[in-house]
Amino acid sequence: MKAYESLSIALNALQEKGYTHDFNLHPDCIECRPLKLQLAPEEFHVDEVHRFEGMTSPDDNSILFAISSTSGIKGVLVDAYGVYADAVNPAMIQKLRIDSQTNP
């Protein structure tokens, strides 16, 4: 898997690969608001994971997930390191961790 220099470069590259939707993280699902779509952990796969560290502040650390739904919708989810651990249920944490480990 390619390592990108920045989050913006990675987002542009993934968009060119068809990851055109933005997902938001919720306690028990991810959501694509424009499509009015909510996906439970069993309804999506993490295809790629990219981590970015802020040059000046640990608060700038982020993680980018390239996600595809079981119905073929592709998009991205951007979150800060560790934030999702407090904000979501155990099934969602496990899904993001397991898929992240199999797609380093």
C-alpha positions as CSV (number, residue, x, y, z in Angstrom):
1,M,0.0,0.0,0.0
2,K,1.3,3.4,-0.9
3,A,2.4,5.8,1.9
4,Y,1.1,9.4,1.3
5,E,2.9,12.5,2.4
6,S,-0.2,14.2,3.7
7,L,-3.8,13.7,4.4
8,S,-4.9,16.0,1.5
9,I,-2.7,14.0,-1.0
10,A,-4.2,10.7,0.3
11,L,-7.8,12.0,0.0
12,N,-7.2,13.2,-3.6
13,A,-5.6,9.8,-4.5
14,L,-8.4,7.8,-3.0
15,Q,-11.0,10.0,-4.7
16,E,-9.3,9.1,-8.0
17,K,-9.7,5.4,-7.0
18,G,-13.5,5.9,-6.6
19,Y,-13.7,6.7,-2.9
20,T,-16.0,9.7,-3.5
21,H,-18.2,9.8,-0.5
22,D,-17.6,11.1,3.0
23,F,-18.5,9.0,6.0
24,N,-19.0,10.2,9.6
25,L,-18.5,8.0,12.6
26,H,-21.4,7.4,15.0
27,P,-21.5,5.2,18.1
28,D,-22.9,2.2,16.3
29,C,-22.5,2.9,12.5
30,I,-20.9,5.1,9.9
31,E,-23.1,7.5,8.0
32,C,-23.0,9.1,4.6
33,R,-25.4,12.1,5.1
34,P,-25.9,13.0,1.4
35,L,-27.0,9.5,0.6
36,K,-29.0,9.2,3.8
37,L,-27.1,5.9,4.4
38,Q,-26.1,4.3,7.7
39,L,-23.8,1.3,7.7
40,A,-23.4,-1.1,10.6
41,P,-20.0,-2.8,11.1
42,E,-21.1,-5.8,9.2
43,E,-22.1,-3.7,6.2
44,F,-18.7,-2.3,5.3
45,H,-15.0,-3.1,4.8
46,V,-11.9,-1.1,5.5
47,D,-9.9,-1.3,2.3
48,E,-7.0,0.9,3.3
49,V,-5.8,2.7,6.4
50,H,-3.4,5.7,6.4
51,R,-2.1,7.4,9.5
52,F,-0.8,11.0,9.6
53,E,1.1,12.7,12.4
54,G,1.0,16.4,12.9
55,M,4.4,18.2,12.6
56,T,3.7,20.7,15.4
57,S,1.1,19.1,17.6
58,P,-0.1,15.7,18.6
59,D,-3.6,17.1,18.3
60,D,-3.1,17.1,14.5
61,N,-2.7,13.3,14.3
62,S,-5.4,11.7,12.1
63,I,-6.3,8.4,10.6
64,L,-7.9,7.9,7.2
65,F,-10.0,4.9,6.4
66,A,-10.9,4.0,2.8
67,I,-14.2,2.2,3.1
68,S,-16.4,0.2,0.8
69,S,-19.9,-0.9,1.6
70,T,-21.2,-4.4,0.9
71,S,-23.4,-2.7,-1.7
72,G,-20.4,-1.2,-3.5
73,I,-20.5,2.4,-2.2
74,K,-16.9,3.7,-1.6
75,G,-15.9,6.6,0.6
76,V,-13.5,7.8,3.3
77,L,-13.7,8.3,7.0
78,V,-11.2,10.7,8.7
79,D,-10.8,10.7,12.5
80,A,-8.2,11.6,15.1
81,Y,-6.1,8.9,16.7
82,G,-7.9,7.2,19.5
83,V,-10.9,9.4,19.5
84,Y,-13.2,6.7,18.1
85,A,-12.4,4.4,21.1
86,D,-14.4,6.6,23.4
87,A,-17.2,7.5,21.0
88,V,-18.4,4.2,19.6
89,N,-19.6,0.8,20.7
90,P,-17.3,-2.2,21.0
91,A,-18.5,-3.8,17.7
92,M,-17.5,-0.6,15.8
93,I,-14.1,-0.4,17.6
94,Q,-13.4,-4.1,16.8
95,K,-14.4,-3.6,13.1
96,L,-12.0,-0.6,12.6
97,R,-9.2,-2.3,14.5
98,I,-9.5,-5.7,12.8
99,D,-9.8,-4.3,9.3
100,S,-7.0,-1.8,10.1
101,Q,-4.7,-4.7,11.2
102,T,-5.4,-6.7,8.0
103,N,-4.8,-3.6,5.8
104,P,-1.8,-1.9,7.3
